[in-house]
Amino acid sequence: MKLFVRRMGQGNPVIILHGLLGLSDNWVSFGRQLARDFEVFIPDLRNHGQSPRSTVFNFTVLADDLLELIEEHNLVNPCVIGHSLGGKTAMLFALTHPDRLSKLVIVDIALRKYSQNRDHKMLIEAMLDADLSIARSRSDVEHQLESSVHSLKLRQFLMKNLYWKDKETLDWRLNLEVLKEALPGMFEGVTPEGEFQKPALFVRGGLSDYVLEEDYPGIIKKFPGASVITIDNASHWVHADAPGEFYNRVHDFFIT
């Protein structure tokens, strides 16, 4: 699948993969910083943002989409950054195509299977329940979300997916029905054969429980060249909570 991609800068290529319910726009500020030294590609994953929709949504096809992007742009040994869902996609790709990447950065996600929680389902259902037909402004939609999504930060995250389909009609860029159906598979682990022996950096948020110390042996087994670092006072959205430290850590990793 040919993905919508934001492209900026010049130099060695870096691809950034966003997480579930996100979109490329979430990473533009970071991408612009990185583009001072690298050529940066930030795609919208399928069923997200401005990329095409599909009834198929799993880690295998997401990794296939990444391969197609690399081949379409004739990228040689790119670095890949993946956050959450994008991180699992990047890990699967690195383990199945280790010769196609040079370095890997995984942001606050591990290889293992995760227990399903209701948070993601609740967010999807909140968007599905919003009656966009009566909304005359973006604030109308946010007001509808307030009853179920109490966190302002999460509402703002979701609202980035809202756009004007025409002059009078708002719509979600997400393929919500397909994402809801595929959601259980997003909690599955990444378990292919093989290793990625090139440099890898796993960045975890100190306030997050997505990567635990007991995950480290499994990470090192599949990524023997990996190091795991913690950014204190950062949640699952490490790049948003500690943008300066996150940028410095990733930039230093890429240039060394």
C-alpha positions, -999 to 999 in steps of 0.1 A, spaced: 0 0 0 13 34 -10 12 55 22 9 93 26 43 105 36 57 138 50 92 143 37 118 169 49 155 175 51 185 160 34 211 133 44 208 97 55 172 86 57 152 83 88 116 69 89 93 76 118 63 54 125 35 68 148 13 48 172 -23 36 172 -48 64 166 -20 88 158 -8 103 126 23 118 110 14 153 122 22 142 158 59 139 148 63 169 126 80 191 152 105 163 161 110 156 124 118 192 115 145 191 142 160 159 129 158 171 93 186 195 100 209 165 97 188 138 80 162 132 53 131 124 73 101 104 62 70 104 84 41 82 69 6 79 81 0 42 87 -28 25 68 -62 34 81 -47 65 97 -43 101 86 -43 106 48 -32 71 39 -55 47 22 -80 26 41 -81 -12 41 -102 -39 58 -69 -57 67 -49 -43 96 -23 -63 114 15 -62 120 23 -82 89 7 -58 65 20 -28 84 56 -42 80 49 -48 43 38 -12 39 71 -1 55 90 -23 30 70 -7 1 78 28 13 116 19 15 115 5 -20 93 33 -35 118 60 -23 149 38 -30 161 42 6 194 25 15 199 14 51 175 39 67 172 44 104 137 37 117 119 51 148 87 35 159 64 45 188 40 20 204 21 3 175 47 18 152 74 4 174 60 -32 172 58 -27 134 94 -16 133 106 -45 155 88 -70 133 104 -54 102 139 -53 117 137 -90 127 124 -101 93 144 -77 71 176 -70 92 196 -62 61 173 -33 51 179 -11 82 210 5 98 197 15 132 165 11 152 148 33 178 118 18 197 98 42 218 80 28 249 69 -7 237 83 -42 242 81 -74 222 57 -92 245 20 -97 244 1 -71 264 -31 -76 284 -60 -60 267 -73 -29 284 -104 -9 277 -86 25 272 -80 21 234 -115 6 229 -131 34 249 -113 61 227 -124 44 195 -160 41 207 -160 77 219 -151 88 184 -177 65 168 -204 77 192 -197 114 184 -225 126 161 -206 146 135 -238 153 115 -248 179 141 -214 194 147 -208 229 133 -174 234 147 -144 214 160 -153 225 195 -188 209 191 -171 175 186 -147 180 215 -177 189 237 -193 155 228 -160 137 237 -158 153 271 -184 130 286 -163 98 280 -128 112 274 -121 132 306 -84 139 299 -78 171 280 -45 157 267 -62 126 252 -91 147 237 -65 169 220 -47 138 207 -80 125 192 -90 158 178 -59 159 156 -77 132 136 -107 154 129 -109 173 95 -133 192 73 -145 167 47 -162 196 29 -172 231 40 -200 218 62 -190 183 72 -165 171 97 -151 136 97 -125 113 113 -94 104 93 -92 71 111 -109 40 97 -125 35 131 -146 4 125 -117 -16 111 -94 -4 139 -120 -15 165 -123 -50 150 -85 -53 147 -77 -40 182 -72 -74 200 -44 -82 175 -26 -50 184 -19 -64 219 -2 -96 205 35 -101 208 62 -98 181 76 -134 178 94 -140 145 126 -160 142 159 -143 138 178 -114 154 186 -78 146 222 -74 155 227 -38 145 225 -9 169 191 -4 186 179 20 212 148 13 233 135 45 250 110 40 278 91 66 298 98 66 335 61 71 343 50 44 319 45 7 325 48 -4 288 84 -15 292 93 -32 325 127 -44 337 115 -80 332 112 -71 294 149 -64 291 162 -100 286 137 -106 258 147 -74 241 184 -82 243 178 -117 231 163 -105 198 183 -73 196 217 -81 210 231 -47 200 204 -29 220 205 -5 249 175 5 270 172 40 285 146 56 307 135 92 304 122 102 338 90 122 342 78 110 307 47 90 301 40 66 272 42 97 249 79 102 256 86 124 226 58 148 237 65 149 274 103 154 272 109 166 236 144 181 243 159 151 261 142 127 237 156 145 206 191 147 221 192 110 230 179 99 195 201 124 176 233 113 195 224 77 188 221 83 151 253 103 147 276 79 167 
